[in-house]
Amino acid sequence: MRLLLKPEISSWRIFNVGGEGIIGDFWLPPLIVLIALFLFYLEGRGKFRPIYHILLIGRHLVITGVFIYSSMQSNAKISFGTWGISPDFIWLVVPLAAFSILAIILVIQEIRGHSLVPTFKWNQLDWKAFGVAAILFPVTFIFFRFGEGFNWLVKIAVVVTIIQWILLSEAVGRPDFDAFKYSEK
């Protein structure tokens, strides 16, 4: 959202691919968003669990690998400009590696049948969560528009965007959380 609504403060770069807002190599952020939403969607559709497992572990290993590689570069930093935080890549390698290991362990447990997996119909979405995420869009828009630099209005907009992403992941990933149908492996 910040790339679209506050491009002047949204410069980004991954290796030699980057830009400011939607100017530059803008194909990468939408691709990352589409892959993330596809993973959330595929998660709750039991028939294609092996594809989900491969994509989940692959995504974790790629991200962890990029951070390990980047941490070996001189003066490699990652910046969360909205919050004024700019740590070295190495500080993010440990939690990312832990998440990768956790994903691998959970996939192995699921394959061995140690955990029950909720499954949903292919056309099933949680329209209530999706609707709340859509209703929050004007709030995000207003706070990004009236905010300047990284002031408190922009920080509120970023928090609302995070809430929207949580709602979207629930809407496509777990469309009917109260009525699980567990698949037995």
Contacts in CASP RR format, 6 or more apart in sequence:
PFRMAT RR
TARGET T0000
AUTHOR 0000-0000-0000
METHOD contacts of the structure
MODEL  1
MRLLLKPEISSWRIFNVGGEGIIGDFWLPPLIVLIALFLFYLEGRGKFRP
IYHILLIGRHLVITGVFIYSSMQSNAKISFGTWGISPDFIWLVVPLAAFS
ILAIILVIQEIRGHSLVPTFKWNQLDWKAFGVAAILFPVTFIFFRFGEGF
NWLVKIAVVVTIIQWILLSEAVGRPDFDAFKYSEK
1 140 0 8 1.000
1 144 0 8 1.000
1 157 0 8 1.000
1 161 0 8 1.000
1 164 0 8 1.000
2 9 0 8 1.000
2 10 0 8 1.000
2 21 0 8 1.000
2 82 0 8 1.000
2 144 0 8 1.000
2 154 0 8 1.000
2 157 0 8 1.000
2 158 0 8 1.000
2 161 0 8 1.000
3 10 0 8 1.000
3 12 0 8 1.000
3 21 0 8 1.000
3 22 0 8 1.000
3 26 0 8 1.000
3 29 0 8 1.000
4 21 0 8 1.000
4 22 0 8 1.000
5 140 0 8 1.000
5 141 0 8 1.000
5 144 0 8 1.000
5 145 0 8 1.000
5 157 0 8 1.000
6 144 0 8 1.000
6 147 0 8 1.000
6 149 0 8 1.000
6 154 0 8 1.000
6 157 0 8 1.000
7 20 0 8 1.000
7 21 0 8 1.000
7 22 0 8 1.000
7 23 0 8 1.000
8 20 0 8 1.000
8 21 0 8 1.000
8 149 0 8 1.000
9 81 0 8 1.000
9 82 0 8 1.000
9 149 0 8 1.000
9 150 0 8 1.000
9 154 0 8 1.000
10 20 0 8 1.000
10 21 0 8 1.000
11 18 0 8 1.000
11 19 0 8 1.000
11 20 0 8 1.000
11 21 0 8 1.000
12 18 0 8 1.000
12 19 0 8 1.000
12 20 0 8 1.000
12 21 0 8 1.000
12 29 0 8 1.000
13 19 0 8 1.000
14 28 0 8 1.000
14 66 0 8 1.000
17 25 0 8 1.000
17 28 0 8 1.000
18 24 0 8 1.000
18 25 0 8 1.000
18 28 0 8 1.000
19 25 0 8 1.000
19 26 0 8 1.000
35 55 0 8 1.000
35 59 0 8 1.000
36 169 0 8 1.000
37 168 0 8 1.000
37 169 0 8 1.000
37 172 0 8 1.000
38 55 0 8 1.000
39 52 0 8 1.000
39 55 0 8 1.000
39 56 0 8 1.000
39 59 0 8 1.000
40 168 0 8 1.000
40 169 0 8 1.000
40 172 0 8 1.000
40 173 0 8 1.000
41 172 0 8 1.000
41 173 0 8 1.000
42 48 0 8 1.000
42 51 0 8 1.000
42 52 0 8 1.000
42 55 0 8 1.000
43 52 0 8 1.000
43 56 0 8 1.000
43 173 0 8 1.000
43 174 0 8 1.000
44 52 0 8 1.000
44 117 0 8 1.000
44 118 0 8 1.000
44 119 0 8 1.000
44 120 0 8 1.000
44 173 0 8 1.000
44 174 0 8 1.000
45 52 0 8 1.000
45 119 0 8 1.000
45 120 0 8 1.000
45 122 0 8 1.000
46 52 0 8 1.000
46 117 0 8 1.000
46 119 0 8 1.000
46 183 0 8 1.000
47 119 0 8 1.000
49 110 0 8 1.000
49 117 0 8 1.000
53 107 0 8 1.000
53 110 0 8 1.000
53 111 0 8 1.000
56 103 0 8 1.000
56 107 0 8 1.000
57 100 0 8 1.000
57 103 0 8 1.000
57 104 0 8 1.000
57 107 0 8 1.000
60 96 0 8 1.000
60 99 0 8 1.000
60 100 0 8 1.000
60 103 0 8 1.000
60 104 0 8 1.000
61 100 0 8 1.000
63 96 0 8 1.000
63 100 0 8 1.000
64 93 0 8 1.000
64 96 0 8 1.000
64 97 0 8 1.000
64 99 0 8 1.000
64 100 0 8 1.000
67 89 0 8 1.000
67 92 0 8 1.000
67 93 0 8 1.000
67 96 0 8 1.000
68 93 0 8 1.000
68 97 0 8 1.000
70 76 0 8 1.000
70 78 0 8 1.000
70 89 0 8 1.000
71 88 0 8 1.000
71 89 0 8 1.000
71 90 0 8 1.000
71 93 0 8 1.000
73 89 0 8 1.000
76 88 0 8 1.000
76 89 0 8 1.000
77 86 0 8 1.000
77 87 0 8 1.000
77 88 0 8 1.000
77 89 0 8 1.000
78 86 0 8 1.000
78 87 0 8 1.000
78 88 0 8 1.000
78 89 0 8 1.000
78 92 0 8 1.000
79 85 0 8 1.000
79 86 0 8 1.000
80 86 0 8 1.000
81 150 0 8 1.000
82 150 0 8 1.000
82 154 0 8 1.000
82 155 0 8 1.000
82 158 0 8 1.000
83 150 0 8 1.000
83 155 0 8 1.000
84 150 0 8 1.000
106 115 0 8 1.000
109 115 0 8 1.000
110 117 0 8 1.000
110 185 0 8 1.000
111 185 0 8 1.000
112 185 0 8 1.000
113 184 0 8 1.000
113 185 0 8 1.000
116 182 0 8 1.000
116 183 0 8 1.000
116 184 0 8 1.000
117 182 0 8 1.000
117 183 0 8 1.000
117 185 0 8 1.000
118 174 0 8 1.000
118 180 0 8 1.000
118 181 0 8 1.000
118 182 0 8 1.000
118 183 0 8 1.000
119 181 0 8 1.000
119 182 0 8 1.000
119 183 0 8 1.000
120 173 0 8 1.000
120 174 0 8 1.000
120 175 0 8 1.000
120 176 0 8 1.000
120 181 0 8 1.000
124 175 0 8 1.000
124 176 0 8 1.000
125 171 0 8 1.000
125 172 0 8 1.000
125 175 0 8 1.000
126 170 0 8 1.000
126 171 0 8 1.000
126 172 0 8 1.000
126 174 0 8 1.000
126 175 0 8 1.000
126 176 0 8 1.000
126 177 0 8 1.000
127 171 0 8 1.000
129 167 0 8 1.000
129 168 0 8 1.000
129 170 0 8 1.000
129 171 0 8 1.000
130 167 0 8 1.000
130 168 0 8 1.000
130 171 0 8 1.000
130 172 0 8 1.000
131 167 0 8 1.000
131 171 0 8 1.000
132 167 0 8 1.000
133 163 0 8 1.000
133 164 0 8 1.000
133 167 0 8 1.000
133 168 0 8 1.000
133 171 0 8 1.000
136 160 0 8 1.000
136 163 0 8 1.000
136 164 0 8 1.000
136 167 0 8 1.000
137 164 0 8 1.000
139 157 0 8 1.000
139 160 0 8 1.000
140 157 0 8 1.000
140 160 0 8 1.000
140 161 0 8 1.000
140 164 0 8 1.000
143 153 0 8 1.000
143 154 0 8 1.000
143 156 0 8 1.000
143 157 0 8 1.000
143 160 0 8 1.000
144 153 0 8 1.000
144 154 0 8 1.000
144 157 0 8 1.000
146 153 0 8 1.000
147 153 0 8 1.000
147 154 0 8 1.000
147 157 0 8 1.000
148 154 0 8 1.000
170 177 0 8 1.000
END
